[in-house]
Amino acid sequence: MEHYAAHNNFNGTVMVVRRGAVLLSKGYGWRDAHNKIKNNEHTIYQLGSNTNQFTAEVILQLDSKGKLGWKIS
């Protein structure tokens, strides 16, 4: 992610959890590029409804590859 953020190809926050343990929680890229404020793990993003289809597609792709686990409590 560092590489992509350094080349302006990713702006966001990544969280990786395995078996309930957080392995990575980090923001990449700019929250406010004009004022040089970086993203962090607490950055709040304003997302429009047009992002839902992309999120759904990524989830379906990961699930079809067996890379997601589901836990119902």
Secondary structure, 3 states (H helix, E strand, C coil): CHHHHHCCCCCEEEEEEECCEEEEEEEECEEECCCCEECCCCCCCCCCHHHHHHHHHHHHHHHHCCCCCCCCC
